[in-house]
Amino acid sequence: MFAFYKRKATHGEEGKHENIFPCFILTKQETGENTSTPYFEEDKNVSETALGLTMLHPEAKRFLSPSGQNSVKTFVLNRLLLDEVNRRAVWKIKAHPWVEEKQKDLGKSFLTEIPGENHPYFTVKIDCIGAFYFPTGVTAVYIDILPAFAVTDTSAPLIGKMLANTFNHGHLLEEQSEGKSGVILRRIFDKDHTEEKLQSVKNRFGENRDSGLMKGLLGEETTLNSILSSLLGKGYELLMGDRFISCVFLKTKWENTPRPFHDSDYIDLVRMSRSQNDKYIPYAEDCKPGGRHIINTFENVIFSLSGEGIACWIKPQQKQTFLEEQFKQRFHGIYQQLILLALHQRYALVALAQQLSQIEFPHVDSTPEILRDRSIILRKQRKEVADFYLRAYFRQPAVLDNHQMFYQKLQDALGIASLLEEVQKSTKELDHIITSTYLHEQNSQSIQILKNIEKLTEKQEHSAQIEQTLTYVVEVTALPYYTYGITKAFFKLFCVSPHSGVTELPKWPEWLAIFVAFIATGCAVSMTFVKNKRMKHREKK
């Protein structure tokens, strides 16, 4: 099963993947010394052959390679915890009533009755817990769960449906607060060594008894959600609601029949991929090869692909050594890498869509600072969308036709193309809105600046007119005195002459000089008024 999270990097942690997971306290039995150890350790030694990367094209191979730059980082559960979880722990889970009804038809029951309880239980083992940290900030946690009881060809389809349905339709755990739900797991111990095993776990991991995983290892009731929360700690946001992506693998024999799979097999396979029980009746057209969910890569190898999960069922014939002995390894190799690529694309796009939806729309009256901040945020989002499209979005990752056909069908089932189109369109629309608002604000500012300049120009022109008017007033006020003095000097020049024997200006009519002065002043004022009127008329034009 897969669960996808978005990691919210804290200050100063951007671009780092070391120590992004919380630590637990390990007590050394020899010395009693406590040491802090991360729940997950990076696995740098995993080979590309083991991952199935040799069957991928270079770009996809580079993205998934553990040694590549800006590539996926692979983490595994701490080896001491994995040893306790994998080799020693067996977990019991209450069976749903529909499982009780169906398993009665099998003859031999795989359920265990509990005296005094209404429902029997079945047992599972957690085979592996790991994590993938993607360059986009998306984290995928995977858990391999195997039945801890014998599985027959007859019971395999029912058990596959039971496991997928159980872990996606859990019960409310009363001991947890805030109504957290999930299937209840409880570790069971051998009757002869219960106290000894409990004491061993307490001695080594007792300092962490508040975590969901440690509660489970100590025999208390816990849930898968609680276990994952303790492994991831704070700072992770689930991107997929309250469901897990299930990945079911079945192998049964091809009996002596013309066809390996019957209609009922296709229906069961679709139910497994959707985590549905037998009470759900899938649409008949969806349960046919070549339909919306079913794809045959070989005559006796089929997949059902949906948004809730993937189910694979193989039926090898006798002498088909590859299907009998090696296909499961191939499934966990190349097919899991293709599944990982497609699921990452889906939830990376979901994370991008969530980030875009959190960008607030600017208003027409938004300040330049707000517009600038929105523009910076959007620029960062555009870069993330471009990085995703160039580095993490793959249309042709597989070399072989069967793998590529499987991958394209899975992309269609997950709706990746639609999600990408939605994110790109949202980015474009946001860019248009913010840019338009910013330009509107810039135009408004420019118009305001022009208005201010116009007002300033009007004030300057008004001041110039006042100054010009004052100059005219001063000149006009002084004009009579100038005219009177000039007139008097004129009379003196022509009436007083040493040749004529007249040395003093005789008494002359002062009114004449005054009259001439006022006439000249009137003419000057009239000319000034006409000139000023013509200037205003020219300005209006």
ROTORMAR-654470 format. One line per field, with one value per residue (C-alpha): residue number from 1; residue in three letters; x, y, z. Coordinates in Angstrom, 3 decimals. Example, Ala and Ser with C-alpha at 12.3 -4.5 7.8 and 13.67 -1.06 7.14 Angstrom:
2
pos: c(1;2) $
code: c(Ala;Ser) $
east: c(12.300;13.670) $
north: c(-4.500;-1.060) $
up: c(7.800;7.140) $
***
This chain:
541
pos: c(1;2;3;4;5;6;7;8;9;10;11;12;13;14;15;16;17;18;19;20;21;22;23;24;25;26;27;28;29;30;31;32;33;34;35;36;37;38;39;40;41;42;43;44;45;46;47;48;49;50;51;52;53;54;55;56;57;58;59;60;61;62;63;64;65;66;67;68;69;70;71;72;73;74;75;76;77;78;79;80;81;82;83;84;85;86;87;88;89;90;91;92;93;94;95;96;97;98;99;100;101;102;103;104;105;106;107;108;109;110;111;112;113;114;115;116;117;118;119;120;121;122;123;124;125;126;127;128;129;130;131;132;133;134;135;136;137;138;139;140;141;142;143;144;145;146;147;148;149;150;151;152;153;154;155;156;157;158;159;160;161;162;163;164;165;166;167;168;169;170;171;172;173;174;175;176;177;178;179;180;181;182;183;184;185;186;187;188;189;190;191;192;193;194;195;196;197;198;199;200;201;202;203;204;205;206;207;208;209;210;211;212;213;214;215;216;217;218;219;220;221;222;223;224;225;226;227;228;229;230;231;232;233;234;235;236;237;238;239;240;241;242;243;244;245;246;247;248;249;250;251;252;253;254;255;256;257;258;259;260;261;262;263;264;265;266;267;268;269;270;271;272;273;274;275;276;277;278;279;280;281;282;283;284;285;286;287;288;289;290;291;292;293;294;295;296;297;298;299;300;301;302;303;304;305;306;307;308;309;310;311;312;313;314;315;316;317;318;319;320;321;322;323;324;325;326;327;328;329;330;331;332;333;334;335;336;337;338;339;340;341;342;343;344;345;346;347;348;349;350;351;352;353;354;355;356;357;358;359;360;361;362;363;364;365;366;367;368;369;370;371;372;373;374;375;376;377;378;379;380;381;382;383;384;385;386;387;388;389;390;391;392;393;394;395;396;397;398;399;400;401;402;403;404;405;406;407;408;409;410;411;412;413;414;415;416;417;418;419;420;421;422;423;424;425;426;427;428;429;430;431;432;433;434;435;436;437;438;439;440;441;442;443;444;445;446;447;448;449;450;451;452;453;454;455;456;457;458;459;460;461;462;463;464;465;466;467;468;469;470;471;472;473;474;475;476;477;478;479;480;481;482;483;484;485;486;487;488;489;490;491;492;493;494;495;496;497;498;499;500;501;502;503;504;505;506;507;508;509;510;511;512;513;514;515;516;517;518;519;520;521;522;523;524;525;526;527;528;529;530;531;532;533;534;535;536;537;538;539;540;541) $
code: c(Met;Phe;Ala;Phe;Tyr;Lys;Arg;Lys;Ala;Thr;His;Gly;Glu;Glu;Gly;Lys;His;Glu;Asn;Ile;Phe;Pro;Cys;Phe;Ile;Leu;Thr;Lys;Gln;Glu;Thr;Gly;Glu;Asn;Thr;Ser;Thr;Pro;Tyr;Phe;Glu;Glu;Asp;Lys;Asn;Val;Ser;Glu;Thr;Ala;Leu;Gly;Leu;Thr;Met;Leu;His;Pro;Glu;Ala;Lys;Arg;Phe;Leu;Ser;Pro;Ser;Gly;Gln;Asn;Ser;Val;Lys;Thr;Phe;Val;Leu;Asn;Arg;Leu;Leu;Leu;Asp;Glu;Val;Asn;Arg;Arg;Ala;Val;Trp;Lys;Ile;Lys;Ala;His;Pro;Trp;Val;Glu;Glu;Lys;Gln;Lys;Asp;Leu;Gly;Lys;Ser;Phe;Leu;Thr;Glu;Ile;Pro;Gly;Glu;Asn;His;Pro;Tyr;Phe;Thr;Val;Lys;Ile;Asp;Cys;Ile;Gly;Ala;Phe;Tyr;Phe;Pro;Thr;Gly;Val;Thr;Ala;Val;Tyr;Ile;Asp;Ile;Leu;Pro;Ala;Phe;Ala;Val;Thr;Asp;Thr;Ser;Ala;Pro;Leu;Ile;Gly;Lys;Met;Leu;Ala;Asn;Thr;Phe;Asn;His;Gly;His;Leu;Leu;Glu;Glu;Gln;Ser;Glu;Gly;Lys;Ser;Gly;Val;Ile;Leu;Arg;Arg;Ile;Phe;Asp;Lys;Asp;His;Thr;Glu;Glu;Lys;Leu;Gln;Ser;Val;Lys;Asn;Arg;Phe;Gly;Glu;Asn;Arg;Asp;Ser;Gly;Leu;Met;Lys;Gly;Leu;Leu;Gly;Glu;Glu;Thr;Thr;Leu;Asn;Ser;Ile;Leu;Ser;Ser;Leu;Leu;Gly;Lys;Gly;Tyr;Glu;Leu;Leu;Met;Gly;Asp;Arg;Phe;Ile;Ser;Cys;Val;Phe;Leu;Lys;Thr;Lys;Trp;Glu;Asn;Thr;Pro;Arg;Pro;Phe;His;Asp;Ser;Asp;Tyr;Ile;Asp;Leu;Val;Arg;Met;Ser;Arg;Ser;Gln;Asn;Asp;Lys;Tyr;Ile;Pro;Tyr;Ala;Glu;Asp;Cys;Lys;Pro;Gly;Gly;Arg;His;Ile;Ile;Asn;Thr;Phe;Glu;Asn;Val;Ile;Phe;Ser;Leu;Ser;Gly;Glu;Gly;Ile;Ala;Cys;Trp;Ile;Lys;Pro;Gln;Gln;Lys;Gln;Thr;Phe;Leu;Glu;Glu;Gln;Phe;Lys;Gln;Arg;Phe;His;Gly;Ile;Tyr;Gln;Gln;Leu;Ile;Leu;Leu;Ala;Leu;His;Gln;Arg;Tyr;Ala;Leu;Val;Ala;Leu;Ala;Gln;Gln;Leu;Ser;Gln;Ile;Glu;Phe;Pro;His;Val;Asp;Ser;Thr;Pro;Glu;Ile;Leu;Arg;Asp;Arg;Ser;Ile;Ile;Leu;Arg;Lys;Gln;Arg;Lys;Glu;Val;Ala;Asp;Phe;Tyr;Leu;Arg;Ala;Tyr;Phe;Arg;Gln;Pro;Ala;Val;Leu;Asp;Asn;His;Gln;Met;Phe;Tyr;Gln;Lys;Leu;Gln;Asp;Ala;Leu;Gly;Ile;Ala;Ser;Leu;Leu;Glu;Glu;Val;Gln;Lys;Ser;Thr;Lys;Glu;Leu;Asp;His;Ile;Ile;Thr;Ser;Thr;Tyr;Leu;His;Glu;Gln;Asn;Ser;Gln;Ser;Ile;Gln;Ile;Leu;Lys;Asn;Ile;Glu;Lys;Leu;Thr;Glu;Lys;Gln;Glu;His;Ser;Ala;Gln;Ile;Glu;Gln;Thr;Leu;Thr;Tyr;Val;Val;Glu;Val;Thr;Ala;Leu;Pro;Tyr;Tyr;Thr;Tyr;Gly;Ile;Thr;Lys;Ala;Phe;Phe;Lys;Leu;Phe;Cys;Val;Ser;Pro;His;Ser;Gly;Val;Thr;Glu;Leu;Pro;Lys;Trp;Pro;Glu;Trp;Leu;Ala;Ile;Phe;Val;Ala;Phe;Ile;Ala;Thr;Gly;Cys;Ala;Val;Ser;Met;Thr;Phe;Val;Lys;Asn;Lys;Arg;Met;Lys;His;Arg;Glu;Lys;Lys) $
east: c(0.000;1.082;0.344;1.414;2.279;3.486;6.346;6.317;9.978;10.902;13.157;16.639;15.681;14.804;16.621;17.643;16.494;18.734;17.053;13.642;12.140;11.799;13.982;13.257;15.176;17.030;18.268;21.319;20.751;24.436;25.054;21.571;22.695;20.054;20.786;18.616;18.144;15.959;13.033;14.133;17.617;18.543;19.322;22.138;23.273;20.159;21.113;19.454;19.020;17.092;14.845;14.192;15.582;17.403;14.043;13.419;14.432;17.323;15.256;12.981;15.961;17.840;14.830;14.446;18.129;19.313;22.647;21.296;21.107;17.605;16.356;14.191;15.741;14.942;14.555;14.034;12.876;15.674;17.087;16.505;12.862;12.448;13.771;11.177;8.340;9.137;10.577;8.942;5.605;2.309;-0.763;-4.410;-7.252;-10.978;-12.658;-15.663;-18.961;-18.943;-15.610;-17.129;-19.956;-17.688;-15.041;-17.660;-17.965;-14.248;-14.435;-11.263;-11.375;-8.430;-10.159;-9.568;-12.445;-12.025;-13.975;-16.328;-16.058;-18.578;-16.176;-13.209;-9.879;-7.199;-3.449;-0.954;2.739;4.256;6.952;8.513;8.102;9.924;9.664;10.492;11.333;10.825;12.502;9.027;8.705;6.224;6.884;5.512;5.385;4.838;3.943;4.046;1.474;1.309;-1.190;0.302;-1.636;-1.716;-3.247;-4.699;-5.697;-9.318;-8.987;-6.535;-9.163;-11.166;-8.041;-6.924;-10.293;-10.331;-6.925;-7.560;-11.030;-10.048;-7.251;-9.373;-12.524;-11.276;-13.080;-12.984;-10.269;-11.739;-8.414;-7.448;-8.664;-10.211;-12.099;-9.156;-10.153;-8.399;-8.272;-7.294;-4.154;-2.992;0.171;-0.141;2.572;3.289;1.694;4.931;7.089;4.726;6.292;9.805;9.122;7.287;10.141;12.651;10.702;10.321;14.025;14.987;12.129;10.346;11.292;9.031;5.867;3.739;4.278;1.772;4.358;5.753;2.270;1.651;4.951;4.118;0.821;-1.544;-4.232;-3.103;-3.971;-2.043;-2.666;-1.161;1.880;2.518;2.050;4.700;7.128;6.687;6.192;4.980;5.246;3.568;0.185;-1.698;-2.535;-5.086;-7.842;-8.146;-7.423;-4.381;-3.463;-3.594;-1.431;-2.537;-0.606;-2.156;-0.666;-2.782;-2.588;-4.104;-6.344;-7.231;-9.647;-9.718;-9.270;-7.197;-9.654;-13.419;-15.883;-15.992;-12.189;-12.366;-15.057;-12.974;-9.911;-11.795;-13.061;-9.495;-8.234;-11.084;-10.803;-14.431;-16.096;-18.496;-21.508;-20.400;-21.335;-18.984;-20.253;-20.060;-18.255;-15.530;-14.871;-13.944;-10.421;-9.771;-12.350;-11.803;-9.916;-8.770;-5.596;-4.002;-0.259;-0.281;-3.024;-2.534;-1.366;-4.008;-4.134;-6.974;-6.067;-8.137;-7.736;-8.001;-5.366;-3.789;-4.408;-2.364;-3.324;-1.161;-1.956;1.187;0.970;3.280;6.746;6.236;9.250;9.367;5.792;6.111;9.393;10.444;7.391;6.732;10.243;9.581;6.340;8.139;10.833;9.834;6.069;6.446;8.722;6.133;3.413;5.581;6.173;2.469;1.311;3.933;2.735;-0.822;-0.100;2.567;-0.083;-2.588;-0.050;0.562;-3.187;-3.562;-0.757;-2.301;-5.701;-4.120;-2.909;-5.358;-6.789;-5.677;-8.352;-8.503;-7.603;-4.742;-1.574;1.572;3.204;0.399;0.554;4.311;4.027;1.372;3.550;6.555;4.467;3.038;6.494;7.658;4.617;5.237;8.789;7.573;5.061;7.765;10.225;7.606;6.759;10.400;11.806;9.024;6.364;6.952;4.853;7.207;9.337;9.355;11.465;9.251;5.817;3.990;5.368;4.569;1.015;0.548;1.935;-0.285;-3.356;-2.411;-1.920;-5.390;-6.912;-5.300;-6.407;-2.905;-3.362;-6.498;-4.754;-1.793;-4.095;-5.979;-2.778;-1.376;-4.678;-4.969;-1.423;-2.191;-5.439;-3.793;-0.976;-3.513;-5.477;-2.424;-0.810;-4.038;-4.539;-0.916;-1.175;-4.448;-2.739;0.194;-2.187;-4.045;-0.771;0.293;-3.040;-2.705;0.831;-0.378;-3.177;-0.695;1.586;-1.369;-2.361;1.227;1.404;-1.838;-0.472;2.738;0.791;-1.455;1.598;3.142;-0.070;-0.149;3.497;2.863;-0.198;1.790;4.464;1.826;0.328;3.730;4.500;1.084;1.313;4.691;3.658;1.935;5.045;7.240;4.891;4.673;8.466;8.983;6.386;7.963;11.428;10.073;8.686;11.894;13.919;11.967;10.789;13.948;17.018;20.082;19.959;16.465;17.397;14.823;16.537;13.548;10.446;7.525;4.421;2.830;-0.325;0.325;-2.977;-1.649;1.172;-1.177;-3.640;-0.973;0.201;-3.277;-3.917;-0.700;-1.543;-4.987;-3.540;-0.996;-3.658;-5.909;-3.107;-2.160;-5.757;-6.134;-2.815;-3.755;-7.148;-5.544;-3.119;-5.973;-7.916;-4.851;-4.414;-8.031;-7.491) $
north: c(0.000;3.581;6.806;10.166;13.239;16.755;17.812;21.387;22.368;24.424;27.480;26.687;23.169;23.769;21.478;18.986;15.417;14.315;13.946;14.826;12.006;11.996;9.940;7.343;6.527;3.227;1.815;-0.417;-3.521;-3.916;-0.427;1.067;4.054;5.925;6.978;8.953;7.220;8.225;5.942;5.838;5.372;6.341;3.335;4.415;0.917;-0.320;-1.352;-0.107;-3.715;-4.545;-1.547;-2.547;0.746;-0.967;-1.192;2.552;5.312;7.557;10.461;8.269;6.175;9.305;10.529;7.250;6.396;6.562;8.049;10.750;14.463;15.850;12.283;10.201;9.281;5.833;5.228;2.011;1.474;1.359;-2.177;-2.758;-1.735;-3.649;-6.785;-6.410;-5.512;-7.981;-11.101;-11.130;-9.322;-10.871;-8.643;-9.593;-7.703;-8.160;-9.590;-7.900;-9.811;-10.215;-12.068;-14.437;-15.247;-15.806;-17.894;-20.446;-21.495;-22.287;-25.290;-24.463;-21.213;-18.830;-16.865;-17.419;-17.393;-15.453;-16.688;-13.996;-11.806;-11.496;-11.372;-13.608;-12.187;-12.881;-12.382;-10.466;-9.678;-6.337;-7.437;-4.062;-0.348;2.262;5.758;7.690;11.388;13.141;16.379;17.953;17.660;14.776;11.831;8.348;5.749;2.131;-0.850;-4.450;-6.557;-10.329;-12.816;-14.747;-17.879;-20.338;-19.084;-21.457;-20.867;-21.007;-18.518;-16.101;-13.851;-13.514;-12.753;-10.138;-8.397;-8.708;-7.071;-4.205;-3.539;-3.840;-1.288;1.286;0.804;0.667;1.017;3.919;3.474;4.607;5.259;7.900;11.454;13.701;10.778;9.381;6.246;3.283;-0.451;-1.661;-3.774;-5.616;-7.597;-11.159;-13.113;-16.780;-17.879;-19.381;-16.289;-13.328;-11.745;-12.367;-10.688;-7.770;-7.146;-7.278;-4.648;-2.454;-2.655;-1.475;0.817;1.657;5.337;5.709;4.105;7.130;6.569;4.548;2.038;1.405;0.999;-1.671;-3.443;-3.451;-5.225;-2.250;-1.491;0.864;1.796;2.019;5.780;6.070;4.023;6.238;9.405;8.275;7.428;10.769;13.124;16.677;18.721;16.240;16.767;13.790;14.394;11.628;12.052;9.075;6.301;4.284;3.241;-0.541;-2.716;-6.370;-9.235;-12.702;-15.873;-18.960;-21.874;-22.016;-25.035;-27.098;-24.549;-22.849;-19.434;-18.636;-16.043;-16.110;-13.239;-13.685;-13.296;-9.957;-8.761;-9.805;-8.078;-4.803;-5.062;-5.552;-2.493;-0.406;-1.849;-2.975;-5.974;-8.413;-6.246;-3.870;-4.826;-3.160;-1.989;-4.927;-2.981;-1.996;-5.661;-6.657;-6.808;-3.598;-1.721;1.194;-0.826;-4.210;-4.643;-7.916;-7.789;-11.540;-14.113;-15.189;-11.862;-9.222;-5.926;-3.818;-0.143;2.485;5.658;3.629;1.027;-1.593;-5.332;-7.911;-11.539;-14.102;-17.737;-19.527;-22.817;-25.730;-25.093;-21.309;-20.754;-16.995;-16.445;-19.048;-17.940;-14.528;-12.441;-11.382;-9.955;-8.232;-6.831;-5.402;-4.069;-2.437;-2.394;-0.823;1.863;2.671;2.736;5.018;7.377;7.627;8.008;10.661;12.627;12.473;13.646;16.165;17.759;17.593;19.416;22.051;22.560;23.057;25.617;27.518;27.574;29.193;32.224;35.018;36.988;40.637;43.318;46.310;48.572;46.344;48.149;47.777;45.818;43.215;42.914;42.506;39.757;37.916;38.195;36.724;33.797;33.098;33.275;30.619;28.471;28.820;27.619;24.583;23.707;24.057;21.956;19.247;19.191;19.071;16.673;14.560;14.207;11.257;10.019;7.337;6.043;2.314;0.523;-2.529;-2.329;-4.226;-1.949;1.184;-0.001;-0.657;2.779;4.671;2.824;3.720;7.384;7.429;5.743;8.293;11.238;12.683;14.477;16.234;17.230;18.646;20.617;21.969;23.078;24.713;26.464;27.667;29.011;30.837;32.304;33.451;34.995;36.830;38.104;39.286;40.826;42.602;43.938;45.036;46.819;48.415;49.649;50.928;52.743;54.226;55.437;56.868;58.671;60.033;61.206;62.948;64.610;65.784;67.118;68.888;70.438;71.523;73.012;74.901;76.238;77.299;78.988;80.717;81.934;83.161;85.018;86.638;87.606;88.990;90.896;92.419;93.432;95.082;96.833;98.140;99.285;100.877;102.526;104.042;105.029;108.391;109.526;108.560;110.319;113.457;113.694;113.125;115.804;118.295;117.577;118.047;121.509;122.450;121.340;123.367;126.314;127.046;127.850;130.039;131.424;132.667;134.421;132.364;130.681;129.485;127.589;129.939;128.924;126.295;124.357;121.381;119.888;119.344;117.105;115.269;114.766;113.386;111.022;109.619;109.181;107.205;105.137;104.302;103.197;100.961;99.357;98.729;97.123;94.924;93.776;92.910;91.031;89.010;88.135;86.919;84.689;83.029;82.479;80.854;78.554;77.375;76.369) $
up: c(0.000;-0.701;1.150;-0.303;1.730;1.068;3.268;4.501;4.792;7.832;7.797;6.533;5.483;1.831;-0.563;2.129;2.523;5.376;8.751;7.391;9.439;13.246;15.570;18.212;21.384;21.341;24.649;24.445;26.532;27.416;28.795;29.239;27.170;25.126;21.553;19.124;15.770;12.770;11.998;8.356;6.926;3.381;1.217;-1.102;-2.037;-3.818;-7.344;-10.507;-11.601;-8.429;-9.020;-12.613;-13.912;-16.778;-18.567;-18.443;-20.819;-19.647;-18.308;-16.180;-15.116;-14.049;-12.063;-10.133;-9.768;-6.114;-7.191;-9.512;-8.804;-8.268;-8.147;-5.842;-2.499;-1.117;2.618;4.563;8.120;10.670;10.603;14.332;14.038;10.788;12.451;15.212;12.847;10.086;11.681;15.084;14.967;13.893;13.895;14.260;12.596;13.029;9.951;8.381;8.416;4.620;4.907;7.456;5.074;2.073;3.802;4.897;1.250;1.067;3.372;5.299;7.233;7.520;10.311;14.018;16.478;19.716;22.760;24.018;20.893;18.084;15.151;14.325;13.227;10.661;11.003;8.867;8.839;7.867;5.439;4.714;5.439;3.364;1.950;-1.208;-1.078;-4.422;-5.596;-5.730;-1.944;-2.168;0.149;-0.513;2.264;1.287;3.470;2.292;4.151;3.762;5.178;8.098;7.204;4.335;1.080;-1.495;-5.103;-3.998;-1.144;-2.854;-4.543;-1.322;0.709;-1.834;-1.645;2.145;2.644;0.210;1.605;5.271;5.204;3.390;5.464;9.032;12.337;14.756;17.361;20.679;22.377;19.826;20.113;17.458;15.933;14.001;12.177;10.694;10.873;14.340;14.560;17.641;17.986;19.199;20.982;21.484;24.734;25.993;25.497;25.831;28.917;27.652;24.297;25.872;28.272;25.415;23.464;26.552;27.306;23.829;22.763;26.020;25.825;22.769;24.101;23.101;19.368;17.358;16.160;19.636;21.094;18.525;19.196;22.908;22.239;22.466;19.898;17.169;13.596;10.371;10.350;13.820;12.800;9.771;11.833;14.308;11.491;9.725;12.640;12.164;8.998;6.642;5.012;3.565;-0.103;-0.569;2.004;4.343;1.857;0.874;-2.636;-2.560;-4.767;-4.760;-6.343;-6.837;-8.291;-8.870;-11.278;-14.729;-14.599;-17.650;-19.084;-22.508;-20.919;-17.844;-16.514;-16.240;-15.922;-12.144;-12.031;-13.829;-11.416;-8.401;-9.865;-10.317;-6.732;-5.508;-7.373;-5.947;-2.411;-2.629;-1.040;-2.666;-1.906;-4.670;-8.223;-10.726;-14.095;-16.512;-19.267;-16.787;-16.076;-19.608;-21.083;-22.976;-20.917;-18.592;-15.960;-17.289;-19.313;-20.446;-20.991;-21.698;-22.010;-18.402;-16.908;-16.206;-14.352;-13.040;-12.747;-10.955;-8.944;-5.725;-6.507;-8.721;-8.791;-10.702;-11.207;-12.958;-13.732;-14.896;-16.690;-15.865;-17.337;-17.374;-15.165;-15.601;-14.431;-11.702;-10.186;-11.486;-12.353;-8.764;-8.619;-11.958;-10.544;-7.509;-9.826;-13.088;-12.497;-9.068;-10.539;-13.198;-10.543;-8.430;-11.376;-12.181;-8.569;-7.906;-10.930;-9.662;-6.134;-7.125;-9.346;-6.469;-4.271;-6.973;-7.408;-3.645;-3.601;-6.514;-4.799;-1.735;-3.709;-2.898;-5.789;-5.752;-5.746;-8.049;-5.133;-3.907;-2.938;-5.067;-2.212;-2.228;-5.999;-5.867;-3.223;-5.257;-8.330;-6.494;-5.164;-8.605;-10.181;-7.724;-8.532;-12.264;-11.709;-9.739;-12.463;-15.122;-13.081;-12.650;-16.349;-17.464;-14.848;-13.344;-16.043;-18.352;-21.252;-22.586;-19.679;-20.500;-23.095;-23.602;-25.185;-22.431;-19.737;-21.738;-22.410;-18.682;-17.803;-20.255;-18.994;-15.422;-16.332;-17.871;-14.810;-12.491;-14.645;-14.832;-18.171;-16.879;-13.649;-15.570;-17.864;-14.844;-13.095;-16.233;-16.933;-13.320;-13.471;-16.712;-15.351;-12.131;-14.122;-16.286;-13.278;-11.355;-14.444;-15.447;-11.932;-11.776;-15.149;-14.066;-10.929;-12.982;-15.354;-12.399;-10.943;-14.322;-14.693;-11.169;-11.913;-15.098;-13.137;-10.526;-13.265;-14.869;-11.539;-10.941;-14.439;-13.845;-10.569;-12.285;-15.093;-12.561;-10.645;-13.897;-14.770;-11.343;-11.699;-15.193;-13.967;-11.102;-13.584;-15.782;-12.746;-11.689;-15.209;-15.675;-12.244;-13.117;-16.675;-15.740;-13.919;-16.852;-19.310;-17.158;-16.842;-20.570;-21.471;-19.095;-20.479;-24.018;-23.205;-21.520;-24.535;-27.047;-24.949;-22.961;-25.052;-24.360;-27.899;-27.394;-24.128;-22.166;-19.277;-17.299;-18.291;-18.279;-16.484;-18.664;-18.401;-16.103;-17.112;-20.601;-19.367;-17.082;-19.913;-22.214;-19.455;-18.851;-22.587;-22.945;-19.851;-21.220;-24.514;-22.741;-20.518;-23.523;-25.492;-22.490;-22.028;-25.725;-25.730;-22.598;-24.092;-27.320;-25.318;-23.402;-26.618;-28.200;-25.138;-25.385;-28.996) $
***
